[in-house]
Amino acid sequence: MISYEAISTTDTNGNTVICANLQSALAYRSGRLPEKNDVVEASTVSVTAFVSPSGQYYVMHGNQRMDVANAQTARYYVKNGVPVSTMLAASLSTLNQ
């Protein structure tokens, strides 16, 4: 059985950090590690789910229709909203047809 020793060091704020390898410890010590950034959530639009007589699931926002793969996807978009970028891409793709 191989056992590895953890490397303890202090970061630029004086906090003790346990690292798995020497390069990580050096990065903490010199302050080269990026700080955690909160991801900005994409703007979403609310939609309503429908199913066509042929069985195709889709969601609607106003008069914009976006076909989805299945009922689970439609339910997800109803619950969480559709990112504006996704709705825009779907609208633009229908213009090319």
C-alpha positions in Angstrom: 0.0 0.0 0.0 1.4 3.4 -1.0 0.8 6.3 1.4 1.3 9.8 0.3 2.2 12.6 2.7 0.1 15.8 2.3 2.0 19.1 2.0 1.0 21.8 4.4 1.6 25.4 3.5 0.1 28.8 4.1 -1.6 30.9 1.4 -1.2 34.7 1.0 -3.8 35.3 3.6 -2.0 33.2 6.3 -4.5 30.3 6.1 -3.1 26.8 6.4 -3.7 24.8 3.3 -3.1 21.1 2.8 -2.0 20.3 -0.8 -1.7 17.0 -2.6 1.5 17.9 -4.5 4.4 20.4 -4.5 3.2 22.4 -7.4 -0.2 23.1 -5.8 1.6 24.1 -2.6 3.9 26.5 -4.5 0.9 28.0 -6.3 -0.9 28.6 -3.0 2.2 30.1 -1.4 2.9 32.6 -4.2 -0.8 33.5 -4.6 -1.1 32.3 -8.2 -4.4 30.3 -7.6 -7.5 32.1 -8.8 -10.1 32.9 -6.3 -13.5 31.3 -6.6 -15.9 33.4 -8.8 -19.6 32.9 -8.6 -21.0 32.1 -12.0 -23.5 34.6 -13.2 -26.7 32.9 -14.1 -28.0 33.4 -17.6 -31.3 35.3 -18.0 -34.2 33.0 -18.6 -37.7 33.4 -20.0 -40.7 31.6 -18.7 -42.4 29.1 -21.1 -45.4 26.9 -21.4 -45.2 23.3 -22.5 -47.3 21.7 -25.2 -47.4 18.4 -27.1 -48.6 18.4 -30.7 -51.0 15.7 -32.0 -48.1 14.0 -33.7 -46.4 13.6 -30.3 -43.7 16.3 -30.6 -43.1 18.2 -27.4 -42.4 21.9 -27.5 -42.4 25.0 -25.3 -43.7 28.4 -26.1 -42.8 31.9 -25.0 -45.2 34.3 -26.6 -45.3 33.3 -30.2 -41.8 31.7 -30.2 -41.9 27.9 -30.4 -39.0 25.7 -29.4 -39.1 22.0 -30.1 -37.7 19.8 -27.3 -36.6 16.2 -27.2 -39.1 14.8 -24.7 -41.6 15.5 -21.8 -38.8 15.6 -19.2 -37.0 18.4 -21.1 -40.3 20.3 -21.5 -41.0 20.0 -17.7 -37.4 21.2 -16.9 -37.8 24.3 -19.0 -41.2 25.1 -17.5 -39.8 24.7 -14.0 -36.4 26.5 -14.5 -37.1 28.7 -17.6 -35.2 28.7 -20.9 -32.0 30.7 -21.2 -32.4 33.6 -23.6 -29.4 32.4 -25.6 -31.0 29.0 -26.1 -34.4 30.5 -27.2 -32.6 32.9 -29.5 -30.6 30.1 -31.1 -33.7 28.0 -31.6 -35.5 31.0 -33.2 -32.6 31.7 -35.5 -32.3 28.1 -36.6 -36.0 28.1 -37.7 -35.3 31.1 -40.0 -32.6 29.1 -41.9 -35.1 26.3 -42.8 
